[in-house]
Amino acid sequence: MTDDPVVGTPARPPKRKRLSFEARLMITIVSIVSVILVIITTLTSVIMSSVLDAQLSENVRSAAQTLDQQVTTGIVTGRTAAESLTGPPVERGLLLVAESGGGYTGAVVGSDSVIELDAEQLDDVLGSAGRDSHTETVVISDLGAYRIASATIRETGQTIIVGLPTAEVQATIGRLWTTILFATVGGMILLALATTLVIRAGLRPLRAVAETATRVAEQPLDQGAVSIDERVPAEQADPRNEIGQVGAALNTLLDHVESSLHARQRNEELMRRFVADASHELRTPLASIRGYSELSLRDPSLSENAEQSLERIQAQSIRMTSLVEDLLLLARLDEGQEIVLSAVDLTQLAVEAIADQQAAGLGHEWTVDVPAEPVVIAGDRGRLTQVVVNLLANARTHTPAGTHVALALRLEGGGSATRAVLTVHDDGPGIDEDLQRELFTRFTRGDKSRARRTGGTGLGLSIVKAIVDGHHGDISVRSVPGDTTFEVRLPARPAEPAA
């Protein structure tokens, strides 16, 4: 049976990658300046277009009022527009439509000759001509757009229409737009490059701060002797400017952190030395208490109450001795004194450990899965035996009878990256999720999640972790009800210890 998706649950949109501060700053500056340039460019082009358009209209009106005397004389004497424009010096492109003999004739001054307008072209002009001195734009067939204005010859009252082509003005406006466009784009590109250089130079100290902080964050600061050598370069930590103050503040912070870490390390060493010395000193009196209790129990004249008291003293002395031995072992492991490397056959070690547990836990089901070929690594046989025994004993102690416990061993990787992977799996009640996060912490017990039938110091798994760490390996746990797995990963040969 498959699980149906929850109906009505909206899918979360994927998170978009945010731009860096540098990119957002550059985009903001370039966008603002670009908008300003576009506004200026548009206003400039509109104003220039208006000026040129007004100038063309003024030229047309002026041409209509001050047409050459020879041209007006020809019109007055009844000549056509083409005949009147032939001969006198007039502006090329000039359009003239004149009233003559009850009708209208028209002509345009071309580059080589005067071109007479046909009837359709005359209709285009006459249909758009306005009152005197008022300019209109008309599109004439085969000639294009013209700006025209009407005028009246005072002597005869004849109406003439004069026009000039708008093509030159449009070409000038086009060139103006093109020039402004290229200048604007070039200016924006130059602005973007200059802004990039300036912002990158200004943010260089912040990048130095980020890189330094990243390198420090990659250092293991939680344990051992720690020395933070990373600092923001002096040239990027100038307290005379705002960004440099960030670098200077980070350097000061790192100095304080390094001092605190050194103080923490000294305190840890003092505490470790105290625990080791105290544990060592306690071994002798505890051995004496245990010996005297055993000797006293041999006295046949002891009363029943006295015998029970001595047995209790003996049991507690044995428990106290175990605790002291565990503390002393942890202190020595922390100092790296207990790991002696040699060739260790993990296959044989696993088989022997599971056989011992079968004898101790008759109510459990035990299985072992190891490769056919021996898995040999460089390690401390005694300590690795303690790892396997502790994990199996932990599964046996904290799970009910009938639980299946499986020990497996395999190799992963190859060459210098070869790792031996040892897992201990059981189908018991599992470990509480909150407890899993602190399971390898010293004096942590699983009483809340598993049935505790025997006393324990809460140091077994912390010893396992210390031994695995001493071999430069790692240990992890995954647990849900009915499925708990401890996984130990050990390198074929641990790295050489730091000098």
N, C-alpha and C positions, 0 to 999 in steps of 0.2 A: 504493500500500500504506500503510495507516494504522498508526501505532504503538499497540500495545495498552498499557493502563495496567499498571503493575507490580502483580502480584497479591500480596496480603498486606501491602502498605504501608499502615499506618494513616493515615487522614487527620488532619491536625493540627487540633485544635479551635481555633476562633477565640478570640483573646485577649480576655478580658473587660476592660472599662475599669475601672481601679481608682479607688475613691473617693479624694477628696482627704483630706489629713490632718485638715483642719477638719471635714469630714463624718464621718470615722471617729471623731474625738474626741467630736463631738456625739452620734453614735449610741451610743457606748459609755457616756457619762455618762447620757443619757436612759434607756438600756436598764437600767443598774444601778439607778438610782433608781426606775424603773418597776417592776422586779421587787420592790424593797423595799416600794413602796407597795402592790402587789398582795398581797404576803404580809401586810402590816399590815392591809389592808382585809379580807382573807379571815379572818384570826384575829379581828379585831374583830367581824365579822359572825357568825362561828361562836359566839364567846363571848356576844354579845348574844342570839343565837337560843337558846342554851342557857339563859341567864338567864331570858328571857321564857317559855321552855317550862317551866322549873322553877317559875317563879312561877305559871303557869297551873295546873300540877299541885298546887301548894300551895293555891291558891285553891279548887280542886275538893275536896281533902281537908278543908279548913277548912269549906267549905259543907256537906259531908256530915256533919261532926261538930257543927256549930252551926246546923243548920237551924232556922228560926223555930219557936217553941213551938206556935203556932197550927197550923202545917202538920203537925207530928208528932202533935199532938192529934187532928187530923182523920183521920190515917192509923190511929191507935190505935182510934178509934171506928168504923172500918170505912168511912170515906169513900174515894172513889177519889182518884187522884193529881190529877186535874183539879179535883175539888171542894175538895181540901185546899189547892191553890195559889190558888184564887179567894178574893180578899179580903185575905189577909195581904200586907204589903209584902215582896216578894221581888225579887231581881235579874232584870232582863230577860234573856231567853235561857236562864234556868235550866231544866235538864232534871231531871225527877223521875219515877222508876219505883218503885212501891211494891207490896209483897205485900199483897193484900187479898182475903179470902174464898176462899182456896185458889188464887187466881190473881194475875196482875200487871196493874196499870194504869199508864199513863204519860201525862205531859203536859209541854208546854213553854210557858214564859211568853213570849208574843209581845209585839209593840209595843203592841197594843190589847187583847188578850184572851189567855186561856189556851187552848192548842191541845192536844187530846187525841191521843195517839198511836194509830195503827191497829195491827193485828196484825203486819204486816210490819215496821213500825218497832220494835215491841216485841221482835220476834225479833232484829233487828239489835243492839239494846242488850243483851239477855239473853245473846246468843251471845258477846259480848266482855267481859262483866263479870267482873272478877277478885275476888280476896279483899279483905277489909276493908283500907282505906287504900292499896290498890295501884291506881294510875291506869292506864287504858288509853285508847287513842284509837280511836274507832269512827266509821264513816261511816254515817249514818242516811239512809234514803231520803227525798228531798225536803227534808231539813234540813241536810245537810252533815256536816262532821267535828265531833265532840264529844270532849272529854276527860272520862272518867267514872271514878267511884270508888264502891265499895260501902261500906255502913255498916249497923249493926244497932241497932234501938231496944231499949234495955235492958229497958224495962218489959214488952214483949210478945215480944221476940226476932224481930220482923218485920225483913225485909231491905228496905232502900231503896237505890236507885242514884241518885246525883246527878251531874250533868254540866254543863259549861259549853262554849260554842262556841269552836273554835280559830280562827274566821275573823278575830277582832280581832287575835289574836297574829300570824297570818300576814300580815294587812294591815300591822301595825306592822313586822314583819321585812321585808316588801316595801318599805315606805317607807324603812326603814333601808338596805337594799341599794341602792335607787335614789339616796338621798342620798349614800351613800359612793361609788357609782359615778360620779355627776356630779362630786363633789368630787375624786375621784381623776383623772378625765379632765381636769378643769379645772386641777388641780395639775400634771399632766404637760404640758399645753399651756403653762402659765405657765413651767414648768421649761424646756421646750424653747426658748421665746422668750428667757428670761433667759440660758440657756446659750449660745444663738446670739449674743446681743449681747456677752456677756462674752468668748467665745472669739474672735469676730471682732475685738473691740477688742484682745484680747491678741495676736492673730496679725497685726494691721495692720503692725507693723514687718517681719515676715517677708514679707508681700506686697510691701512697699516694696522689700525686698532683692531679691525675685524679679523685680519689674518693672524695677528698675535693671539687674540682671544680664542680663535679656532684651534691654533696649535696647542694652547694651554688646555683647552677642553678635551683634546685627544690624549692628554697625559693621564695615567692612572693616579689619582690623588687620594684614593680612599684608604690605602694601606702602604706600609713600607716607608723607607726613606724617600722623600720627595724633594727635588730641587727644581724650582721653576726658573729656568735660565732665559726664557722668552721675555722680551721687553719691546715696547714700541720704540723704533729708532729715535734718537734724540732730535733729529731734524724734523720729525713728524710729531713731536711732543712739545712744541714751543708754547709755553703758557701765556705768551703775549697775544695769541689769537684764540678765538672761541673753539675752533676745531682742534687746535693743538692742545687746548686744555683737557679735551677728552682723553687724548693719548697720555698726557701727564697724569691725569687722574687714574687711568688704568695701570700705569707703571707703579704708582703709589699703592693701589689696591693689591697688585701682585706682590709687592714687597711685604705688605701686611699678611697676605695669605701664605707666602712662603715662611714667614716668621711663625705664623700659627701652626703650619704643618710641621715645622721643625720642633715646636713645643709639643705638639701632639705625638710626634715620633719619640721624643725623649720620655714623655709620660708613658707611652706604650712600652718602651724598653724597660723603664723602671718597674711598671706593673708586671711585665712578663718575668723580669728578674725576681721580683718579690714572690710571684706565684711559684716559680721554679724553686727558689730557695725555701719557701714555706713548705711546698710539697715534699721537697727532699728532706727537710728537717722533721716533718710529721711522720715519715715512713718508719723511723726508728721507734718512737713511742707507740705507734699503732701496732707494730710488730710485737712489741713487748706486751701490750694489752692482749693481743690475740694469743700470744704464747702463754701468758699467765692464766688466761681464761681456760685454755685447753688443758693446762696442767692441773688447774683446780678442779675441772670436771672429772678428773681421774680419781678424785678422793671419794671412796665409797661411803664415807660418813656424812656426805652432804645431804641436807634436807631437800625435799622436793621443791620448795620455794627458792632455796639458794641455787639449786641446779638450774631451774628455769631462768633465774636472773643471770647466771653466768652464760647460759646459752644465748640469751638475748644480747648480753654484752659482746659475746663472740660474733654473733650475726651482724651487729652494728659496726664492730671493728672491721669485719670483712668488707662491709659496704663502704665504710669510710676509707679503707685502704684502696678499694677500687676507684673511688672518686679522686683520691690523691694521685693515684697512678695516672688516671686520665688527664688530670690537670697538668701534671709534670710532663706527660707526653705532648700535650698541646703546646706547652711553653717551649719545649725543645723543637717541635715541628715549626713553630713560628720563627725560631732562630735558625732553622735549616740544619739542625744537628743530627736528625734521626734518619735521614734518607741516605742509604748506602747503595749505590747502583751496582747491579750485576745482571747477568742474563736470567730472565724469569720466564718459565713456561706457563703462560696463563691457562692453557688447556688443562694441564695436570692440576694446577691450583684450583680451577673451577670444579673439576671432577671430585677432588678430595674434599672441598668445602661442602658440596652438595651431599656427599656421603655422610659427613659429620652431622649435617642438619637432619638427614633422614633418620638418624639414630636418635637425635634429640627431639624431633617433632614427628612422632609416629602418627599423630592425628591429621597431618597435612599430606597433600599429594605433591611430590617433588619430581621435577623433570629437568634435564640439562640438555642443551643443544650446543655442541662445539664443533669446529671444523675437523676434518679428518687429519689435516696436517697441524702440527703443534704451532701455536701462536706464541712466539718468543719476542719479548721486548726487553729494553733496558730499564730496570726498576729495582726496588727494594722488596725482596720476596716476602719478608716478614710483615712489612707494612701493607703490601697489596693483599696478602692473605687476610689481614685485619679488615681491609675494605670489604672484601667479599663476605667474610664471616659476619661482619656487622650488618650489612644489607640483608643477608639471609635471616639473621637472627631478628632483625627489625620486622621483617615480613612474618616470621613465625610467631613473634611475641604479640604483635598487634592485630592479628587476624584470627578468626575463630577456627575451630577444628573443621576439617573438610575443605579448607581453602587450597586452591591449586597455586603453587609457587613454581615459576619457571626461570631458570638461569640460562642465558644465551650469550654466546661469544662469537664475534666475527671481526674481520679485517676490512677496513675501508681505505680508499686512496691507493697511492703507489709512490715509490721512491721516498724522498724525505718527508712527504706529506702523509705517509702511512700511519693509520691510527687503529688501535685495538678498541672495539666497542663492546662493552660488557653491560648487559641489561638484566635486571631482576624484576619480574612481573608477577603480580598476584591479582586474584579476582575477589579480594576482600571488600570490606565496606568503604574503602577509599579514605582520602585525607581531606579535611576541610579546606576549602579554597583559601580562606584567610591564613590558615596555618602554613600552607605551601610556601608563602612568601618569606617566612622566617624559619623554615624547617631546619636549615643548616646552621642556625644561630645557636650559640652555646646555651645550655640549660633550657632548650625548648623541648616540650613534651607534647605528645599527641593524645593525651588522655581524653580530650573533649570529643575527638572524632573516632577513636578506636578503643576497644576494651582493654584496659590496662590490668594485667593479672600479676605482673611481677614488678618489683621496684626497679627504678632506673634513675640515672643521674642527669639525663638529658644532654649527654655529651657524645653519644655514639655517632650520630650523623655529622656533628661538627668535627669529630676526629676523622671521619671518612673524607670530608671535604678538605681538611688540612692536608691529609696524605695525598689526595688527588692533586691539589694545588702544588704540593711539593714535587710532584712528578710532571708539572706543567700541563696537566690535563684539566678536564672540566666535568662537572656532575650536574645533572638536572633531574627533575621529577615532573611527571604528568599524572594526574590522578582525578578520576571521577568514580562514583560508586560502581564497583564491579570491575574496575580497570585502573590499576596503579602500576606505574613503570618508573624505576630508577635507572638512569642511563649514565654510564661512566665512559668517558672517551680519553684514552691515553695515547700519547705519541709513541712511536716505536723506539725513539730515543729522545729523551728530554733535552731541551736546550741547556747549554753550559750555564751554570750559575754566574750571575754578575760578579765581577771582581770587587 
